[in-house]
Amino acid sequence: MAFSVEANRTAGSPSAGRLNPKAGPAFLALLILSAIPVFWNGFASLMAAWSLPEYSHGPLIPILSAYLFLRQMKTMAPDTPSAAERRPGVVIVIFAYLVAAFGEVANIYDIVTYALILWVFGVTVIGFGWRRGWPYWHAILHLGFMLPLPQFIYWQVTTQLQFISSEIGVAVIRLMNIPVFLDGNIIDLGVYKLQVAEACSGLRYLFPIMSFTYVFSVLYRGPWWLKAMLLLSAMPLTVLMNSFRIGVIGVLVDNYGIGMAEGFLHYFQGWVIFGAAILILLGMVLVMQRLIGDRRPVADALDIDFSGLRGQMARSLQAAPSRALVGSALITVLLAAFMLGAPERELQRVERAPFILFPDRIDGWRGKVRPPLDPQIAAVLAADDYHAALYQSPSEAAPVDFYTAFYFKQTEGSGIHSPEVCIPGGGWEISEIEQAMIQLSPKSEVAPFEVNRAIIQLGLQRQLVYYWFEQRGRRMTNDYLVKATVLWDSLMIGRQDGALVRLITPILPGESDAFAEARLQRFMESLTPLLPRYIPGR
């Protein structure tokens, strides 16, 4: 981290004449080293995310941010900020520690990584002061590209990109006069079926390209609107190119076999598309330059200069001592000592019966357990335990499909996948979705509660869906409130467990929605009193 070279001698600094100028680098090193234990779990979470294909670009981001930082340093002469200008940096550093502590207590280590970026900005302001530290915002903001998306946002984005890529990919295949049918995110070519999985959503190309365009816009010496256009076009262009890639794979599979969609060739096609997207972005810049009369080559329009970086790195080690730096270093040492000495906070283990013991007879309903989930689907759902069974009753016109998944921990990559996101992947369309209050008969001894009620359709087939989230004694319908209560209960009672409960029954031809609804609720009267044994409440 870069600091002014001169000792603190300004009249506005209360530390003037009291600190040895040579002590600055030592306090800076103490601040950085003692911060490592504070953010250690965040680093571990980051390393785990970077091992995934979607975030494999992560290790390059700090290097590019460091270049942007040192490049900015070259434009700023050494100066000594006043104590008042350094104080906001101390406040930001302390706030970063509070955010990190919150993530530690909640056992959500992604929050610790977000706090790390705040800490970097705070230390920058301590070194340069608020006025001169603010221009480094673009280098620090770029660090955000190395962070993984929160899981509930990741799945929403991935699913939507899968659908868009599937639709455009099928359009490309049809342009080649190849018969094709799209069923959700499954491309049916007749002999072969291609599933547009999460890996084909385009996220693994989107994040690196957005990082590239961000750095490009920072370095580009041109009008601001051209930089904005470049940033805004990165996402739709990447999605379109990835969709085109899926279409091309479909054409190749139809002509040369399924090997075109597997192994090395599959990934090679992806990186060809990635390179093509970069070239198109550069071509867009060139065209816009010509339209505004700028005849410079794109390379000349970029402010890329590696000269003097070694000197700036040496300058960054010559930190001037200040009370802000010394105080922040001492606070960090105390916090690190506390965290190293404090016992590790473990989540409360709840007693529950495994779903393998779930009864196959519930009053007059007899259940037939579904075959195990496909290993890939099971890996995506990542449930600690699940149960899927089809229950039928001689007195009912149609069966009820019961599925529930239990999670001991709903953070750090694990978490419930809402049916609202998953159902369309099988080709079903959600024609209606709303919250409905369910009041069962008094014999069930279940208080009224709200469920998500959806009607889904595939061709002429219609089904009624109820689903809700069992969250440590609460029955909830909102994904985002679920996340909030997980965070709260993790802090208050040390628990993050929860489950999804989903019921589906067909709406038979000639049958009203009300009849299907009554059937589902009759099953719920028998089901819900059994759930607490397998899904613990408070």
C-alpha positions in Angstrom: 0.0 0.0 0.0 1.4 3.4 -1.0 2.1 6.2 1.5 3.7 9.6 1.4 7.4 9.6 1.6 7.8 12.6 3.9 7.6 12.5 7.6 4.6 14.0 9.3 5.7 17.5 9.9 2.6 19.6 9.1 1.1 21.9 11.7 -2.2 20.1 11.4 -0.7 16.8 12.4 -0.5 16.1 16.1 2.1 13.4 15.5 4.6 16.0 14.2 8.0 15.5 15.6 7.0 12.6 17.8 7.4 9.6 15.5 10.6 8.3 14.0 10.3 8.6 10.2 12.1 5.3 9.8 9.3 3.6 11.8 6.7 4.0 9.1 7.5 0.9 7.1 7.6 -1.2 10.2 4.1 -0.1 11.3 2.8 -0.6 7.8 4.2 -4.2 7.8 2.7 -4.7 11.2 -0.7 -3.5 10.0 -0.6 -5.8 6.9 0.7 -8.9 8.7 -1.6 -8.6 11.7 -4.6 -8.2 9.3 -3.9 -11.7 7.8 -5.5 -13.6 10.7 -8.5 -11.2 10.7 -9.2 -12.0 7.0 -7.9 -15.5 7.0 -11.2 -17.3 6.5 -12.1 -14.8 3.8 -8.9 -15.7 2.0 -9.7 -19.4 2.3 -13.2 -18.7 0.9 -11.7 -16.8 -2.0 -9.2 -19.6 -2.8 -12.1 -22.1 -2.9 -14.1 -19.8 -5.2 -11.1 -19.4 -7.5 -10.9 -23.1 -8.0 -14.2 -23.0 -9.8 -14.3 -22.4 -13.6 -16.6 -19.4 -13.2 -14.1 -17.6 -11.0 -10.8 -19.0 -12.2 -9.8 -15.6 -13.5 -9.7 -14.4 -9.9 -5.9 -14.5 -9.3 -5.3 -12.1 -12.2 -7.6 -9.4 -10.7 -5.2 -8.3 -7.8 -2.3 -8.1 -10.3 -4.3 -5.8 -12.6 -5.6 -3.7 -9.7 -2.0 -3.4 -8.5 -1.0 -2.1 -11.9 -3.8 0.5 -11.9 -2.8 1.5 -8.4 0.9 2.0 -9.2 0.0 3.8 -12.4 -2.1 6.2 -10.4 0.8 6.8 -8.0 3.0 8.0 -10.9 0.6 10.9 -11.4 0.7 12.1 -7.8 3.7 13.8 -6.2 4.6 12.8 -2.6 2.7 14.8 0.0 2.0 14.7 3.7 -1.8 14.7 4.5 -3.0 16.2 7.7 -4.2 14.2 10.6 -7.8 15.2 9.8 -7.5 13.9 6.3 -6.2 10.5 7.6 -9.0 10.0 10.1 -11.6 8.8 7.6 -9.2 6.0 6.8 -9.2 4.8 10.4 -13.0 4.9 10.5 -13.1 2.8 7.2 -10.6 0.3 8.6 -12.5 -0.2 11.8 -15.8 -0.5 9.8 -14.1 -3.2 7.7 -13.1 -5.1 10.8 -16.7 -4.9 12.1 -18.0 -6.3 8.7 -15.4 -9.1 8.9 -16.3 -9.9 12.5 -20.0 -10.0 11.4 -19.1 -12.5 8.7 -17.0 -14.6 11.1 -19.8 -14.8 13.7 -22.4 -15.6 11.0 -20.1 -18.2 9.5 -20.5 -16.5 6.1 -17.0 -16.0 4.9 -17.9 -14.3 1.7 -18.7 -11.3 3.8 -15.2 -11.3 5.2 -13.8 -11.0 1.6 -16.1 -8.0 1.0 -14.7 -6.5 4.1 -11.2 -7.0 2.8 -11.8 -4.5 -0.1 -13.1 -2.0 2.4 -10.0 -2.5 4.4 -7.7 -1.8 1.4 -9.6 1.4 0.7 -9.3 2.5 4.4 -5.5 1.8 4.5 -5.2 3.8 1.2 -6.9 6.8 2.8 -4.7 6.5 5.9 -1.7 6.7 3.7 -2.8 9.5 1.3 -5.5 11.3 3.1 -9.1 11.5 1.9 -8.6 14.0 -0.9 -5.5 12.3 -2.5 -6.6 8.8 -1.6 -10.0 9.0 -3.4 -8.5 8.9 -7.0 -7.4 5.3 -6.3 -11.0 4.2 -6.2 -10.9 2.7 -9.7 -8.0 0.4 -8.8 -9.7 -0.7 -5.6 -13.2 -1.1 -7.1 -11.7 -3.5 -9.7 -10.9 -5.9 -6.9 -14.7 -6.6 -6.8 -14.3 -8.7 -10.0 -12.3 -11.3 -8.0 -15.3 -11.9 -5.6 -17.8 -14.7 -6.1 -21.5 -13.7 -6.3 -23.7 -14.6 -3.4 -25.2 -18.0 -4.1 -28.9 -16.9 -4.3 -27.9 -14.2 -6.9 -25.6 -16.7 -8.7 -28.4 -19.2 -9.3 -30.8 -16.5 -10.4 -28.3 -15.1 -12.9 -27.2 -18.5 -14.1 -30.7 -19.8 -14.7 -31.7 -16.7 -16.7 -28.6 -16.9 -18.8 -29.2 -20.6 -19.4 -32.7 -19.8 -20.8 -31.5 -17.0 -22.9 -28.5 -19.0 -24.3 -30.8 -21.9 -25.1 -33.3 -19.8 -27.0 -30.7 -18.0 -29.1 -28.7 -21.2 -29.6 -31.8 -23.0 -31.0 -32.5 -20.0 -33.3 -28.9 -20.4 -34.7 -29.5 -24.1 -35.3 -32.8 -23.4 -37.1 -31.1 -21.0 -39.3 -29.1 -23.9 -40.6 -32.4 -25.7 -41.5 -31.8 -28.4 -38.8 -35.0 -29.6 -37.0 -34.7 -28.9 -33.3 -37.0 -28.7 -30.3 -36.3 -26.8 -27.1 -37.6 -28.3 -23.9 -36.7 -25.9 -21.0 -32.9 -25.8 -21.3 -32.6 -29.1 -23.2 -32.0 -28.9 -26.9 -33.5 -31.9 -28.7 -31.9 -32.7 -32.0 -33.7 -36.0 -32.4 -30.9 -38.5 -32.1 -29.0 -36.4 -29.6 -30.1 -34.2 -26.7 -28.0 -31.4 -25.4 -28.5 -29.9 -21.9 -27.5 -26.3 -21.6 -26.1 -26.8 -18.1 -24.9 -24.1 -15.7 -21.4 -24.4 -17.1 -22.8 -23.2 -20.4 -24.5 -20.2 -19.0 -21.6 -17.9 -20.0 -20.7 -16.8 -16.5 -17.1 -18.1 -16.8 -16.6 -15.8 -19.8 -18.8 -12.9 -18.6 -16.7 -12.0 -15.5 -13.3 -12.0 -17.2 -14.7 -9.9 -20.1 -16.3 -7.4 -17.8 -12.9 -7.1 -15.9 -11.2 -6.6 -19.3 -13.6 -3.9 -20.4 -13.3 -2.2 -17.0 -9.5 -2.0 -17.2 -9.7 -1.0 -20.8 -12.1 1.9 -20.0 -9.8 3.1 -17.2 -6.7 3.1 -19.5 -8.5 4.4 -22.6 -7.9 8.1 -23.4 -11.2 9.0 -25.0 -14.6 10.4 -24.4 -16.5 9.2 -21.3 -19.5 8.0 -23.3 -17.3 5.6 -25.3 -16.0 4.1 -22.1 -19.6 3.8 -20.8 -20.7 2.2 -24.1 -17.9 -0.4 -23.8 -18.8 -1.3 -20.2 -22.5 -1.6 -20.9 -22.0 -3.7 -24.1 -19.8 -6.3 -22.4 -22.6 -8.3 -20.8 -25.0 -8.5 -23.8 -22.2 -9.2 -26.2 -20.8 -12.1 -24.0 -24.3 -13.6 -23.7 -24.9 -13.4 -27.5 -21.5 -14.9 -28.3 -22.0 -17.7 -25.8 -25.4 -18.4 -27.3 -23.9 -18.5 -30.7 -21.4 -21.0 -29.4 -24.2 -23.2 -28.2 -25.8 -23.0 -31.6 -22.6 -23.9 -33.3 -22.1 -26.9 -31.0 -25.6 -28.1 -31.9 -24.8 -27.9 -35.6 -21.6 -29.8 -35.1 -23.2 -32.4 -33.0 -26.0 -32.9 -35.6 -23.3 -33.4 -38.3 -20.4 -35.1 -36.6 -21.8 -36.6 -33.4 -21.9 -36.0 -29.7 -18.1 -35.8 -29.4 -18.3 -32.2 -30.6 -20.0 -31.3 -27.3 -17.6 -33.1 -24.9 -14.1 -32.9 -23.5 -11.3 -30.6 -24.7 -13.0 -29.6 -27.9 -16.0 -28.3 -26.0 -13.8 -26.0 -23.8 -11.6 -25.0 -26.8 -14.8 -23.7 -28.6 -15.6 -21.7 -25.5 -12.2 -19.9 -25.4 -12.4 -19.2 -29.1 -15.7 -17.5 -28.5 -14.1 -15.6 -25.5 -11.3 -14.4 -27.8 -13.8 -13.4 -30.5 -15.8 -11.3 -28.0 -12.6 -9.4 -27.0 -11.9 -8.7 -30.7 -15.4 -7.5 -31.3 -15.2 -5.1 -28.3 -11.9 -3.7 -29.7 -13.5 -3.5 -33.1 -16.4 -1.5 -31.6 -13.9 1.0 -30.1 -12.1 1.3 -33.5 -15.4 2.0 -35.3 -16.6 4.6 -32.8 -13.2 6.3 -32.9 -13.5 6.6 -36.7 -17.0 8.0 -36.3 -15.8 10.8 -34.1 -12.7 11.5 -36.3 -10.1 9.9 -34.0 -7.6 8.2 -36.3 -5.3 6.9 -33.6 -4.7 3.1 -33.5 -6.5 1.6 -30.5 -3.1 0.7 -29.0 -2.1 4.4 -29.1 -5.3 5.4 -27.4 -4.6 3.3 -24.4 -2.5 4.8 -21.6 -0.4 1.7 -21.0 3.0 2.6 -19.4 5.1 0.2 -17.4 8.0 2.5 -16.9 8.7 3.6 -13.4 6.6 1.0 -11.7 9.5 -0.4 -9.8 10.2 3.1 -8.3 6.5 3.4 -7.3 6.7 0.0 -5.6 9.8 1.1 -3.6 8.0 4.4 -2.8 5.1 2.4 -1.4 7.4 0.8 1.2 8.6 4.2 2.5 5.5 4.8 4.6 5.5 8.0 6.6 4.5 7.3 10.3 1.4 8.9 11.6 -1.0 8.4 14.6 -3.6 7.0 12.2 -1.2 4.4 10.9 0.2 3.5 14.4 -3.3 3.4 15.9 -4.7 1.2 13.1 -1.7 -1.2 13.4 -2.2 -1.5 17.2 -6.0 -2.0 16.8 -5.3 -4.7 14.2 -2.7 -6.5 16.4 -5.2 -6.6 19.3 -8.0 -7.9 17.0 -5.7 -10.5 15.5 -4.6 -11.7 19.0 -8.3 -11.9 20.1 -9.3 -13.9 17.0 -6.3 -16.3 17.3 -7.0 -16.9 21.0 -10.8 -17.1 20.8 -12.3 -20.6 20.4 -13.7 -21.4 17.0 -17.4 -20.8 16.9 -19.2 -23.9 15.8 -22.8 -24.2 14.5 -25.3 -25.9 16.8 -25.9 -29.5 15.8 -29.6 -30.3 15.7 -31.1 -33.7 16.4 -33.2 -35.0 13.5 -34.3 -38.3 12.0 -32.9 -38.9 8.5 -35.3 -39.0 5.6 -34.6 -42.6 4.9 -36.9 -43.3 7.9 -39.7 -41.2 6.4 -42.9 -43.4 6.3 -44.1 -44.7 3.0 -47.7 -44.8 4.5 -49.3 -41.5 5.7 -52.8 -42.2 6.8 -54.5 -43.4 3.6 -51.6 -42.3 1.3 -49.1 -44.9 0.2 -45.7 -43.6 -1.1 -43.3 -44.9 -3.7 -39.8 -43.5 -3.3 -38.4 -41.9 -6.4 -35.1 -43.2 -7.8 -32.0 -41.3 -6.6 -31.3 -37.9 -8.3 -28.9 -37.8 -11.1 -25.4 -37.3 -9.6 -24.9 -34.0 -11.4 -28.3 -32.7 -10.2 -27.6 -33.9 -6.7 -24.2 -32.1 -6.8 -25.9 -28.8 -7.9 -28.6 -29.1 -5.2 -25.9 -30.0 -2.6 -28.5 -31.0 0.0 -27.3 -32.8 3.2 -30.4 -35.0 3.0 -33.5 -35.2 0.7 -36.6 -37.3 0.1 -38.6 -37.6 -3.1 -41.7 -39.8 -3.3 -45.0 -40.1 -5.1 -47.9 -40.6 -2.8 -51.3 -42.0 -3.9 -54.5 -42.7 -2.2 -57.4 -45.0 -3.4 -59.8 -42.2 -2.6 -58.0 -39.6 -4.7 -58.1 -39.0 -8.4 -54.4 -38.2 -8.8 -51.2 -38.6 -6.8 -49.1 -36.0 -5.0 -45.4 -35.6 -5.7 -43.6 -34.8 -2.4 -40.0 -33.5 -2.4 -38.0 -32.1 0.5 -34.4 -31.2 0.9 -32.6 -30.5 4.2 -29.5 -28.3 4.6 -27.5 -28.2 7.8 -25.7 -25.1 6.6 -27.1 -22.6 4.2 -24.0 -20.5 3.5 -20.6 -20.9 1.9 -22.0 -22.2 -1.4 -24.7 -24.4 0.1 -28.3 -23.3 0.1 -31.8 -23.9 -0.9 -32.7 -23.7 -4.6 -36.1 -22.1 -5.1 -38.5 -24.1 -7.4 -39.3 -20.8 -9.1 -35.7 -21.0 -10.5 -35.6 -24.8 -11.1 -39.0 -25.6 -12.5 -38.6 -23.9 -15.9 -35.4 -25.9 -16.5 -37.5 -29.0 -17.2 -39.6 -27.2 -19.8 -42.5 -26.2 -17.6 -43.8 -22.7 -17.8 -45.1 -20.9 -14.6 -48.4 -19.5 -15.7 -49.4 -18.3 -12.2 -47.5 -17.8 -9.0 -48.7 -16.1 -5.8 -48.6 -16.5 -2.0 -51.6 -18.3 -0.5 -52.7 -18.7 3.1 -53.4 -22.3 4.0 -55.7 -23.2 6.8 -55.8 -26.9 7.5 -58.5 -28.7 9.5 -58.2 -28.5 13.3 -57.3 -32.2 13.6 -53.9 -31.5 12.0 -53.0 -29.1 14.9 -51.1 -27.0 12.4 -51.5 -23.2 12.6 -52.4 -21.4 9.3 -49.3 -20.6 7.3 -48.4 -19.1 3.9 -47.1 -21.1 0.9 -46.0 -20.2 -2.6 -48.8 -21.4 -4.9 -48.0 -21.9 -8.6 -49.7 -23.4 -11.6 -47.2 -24.7 -14.2 -47.9 -25.9 -17.7 -46.2 -28.0 -20.4 -48.3 -28.2 -23.5 -51.8 -29.3 -22.4 -50.5 -30.7 -19.1 -51.2 -28.5 -16.0 -49.9 -29.0 -12.4 -50.5 -27.3 -9.1 -47.4 -26.6 -7.0 -47.1 -25.6 -3.3 -43.7 -24.9 -1.8 -42.4 -23.2 1.2 -39.2 -23.0 3.3 -38.9 -24.5 6.7 -36.5 -22.3 8.7 -35.9 -23.3 12.3 -39.6 -23.1 13.3 -40.7 -20.6 10.7 -42.6 -21.4 7.5 -41.5 -18.8 4.9 -42.2 -18.0 1.2 -39.7 -15.3 0.3 -36.1 -16.3 -0.8 -34.5 -13.1 0.4 -36.2 -13.1 3.9 -34.9 -16.7 4.2 -31.4 -15.4 3.7 -31.9 -12.7 6.3 -33.2 -15.1 8.9 -30.4 -17.5 8.3 -28.0 -14.7 9.0 -29.9 -13.6 12.1 -30.3 -17.1 13.6 -26.6 -17.8 12.9 -25.7 -14.9 15.1 -28.4 -15.4 17.8 -28.7 -19.2 18.2 -25.8 -20.6 16.1 -28.0 -22.4 13.6 -28.2 -22.2 9.8 -30.2 -25.3 9.1 -33.4 -25.3 7.0 -35.3 -27.2 4.3 -37.5 -26.8 1.2 -40.8 -28.5 1.1 -42.5 -28.9 -2.4 -45.7 -30.6 -3.3 -47.1 -31.1 -6.8 -50.3 -32.6 -8.1 -51.6 -32.8 -11.6 -54.7 -30.8 -12.6 -56.6 -33.5 -14.6 -58.5 -32.8 -17.8 -61.9 -31.4 -16.9 -60.8 -30.9 -13.3 -61.0 -27.5 -11.7 -58.1 -25.9 -9.9 -60.1 -26.0 -6.7 -60.4 -29.8 -6.8 -56.6 -30.2 -7.2 -56.1 -27.6 -4.4 -58.4 -29.6 -2.1 -56.4 -32.8 -2.9 -53.1 -31.1 -2.1 -54.4 -29.7 1.2 -55.8 -33.1 2.3 -52.3 -34.6 1.8 -50.8 -31.6 3.7 -53.1 -32.4 6.7 -51.4 -35.8 7.0 -47.9 -34.6 6.1 -47.2 -31.5 8.0 -47.5 -33.0 11.6 -44.7 -35.4 10.6 -42.2 -32.8 9.4 -40.7 -31.6 12.8 -39.1 -35.0 13.4 -37.1 -34.7 10.2 -36.9 -30.9 9.9 -36.2 -29.5 13.4 -38.0 -26.3 14.6 -36.9 -24.1 17.4 
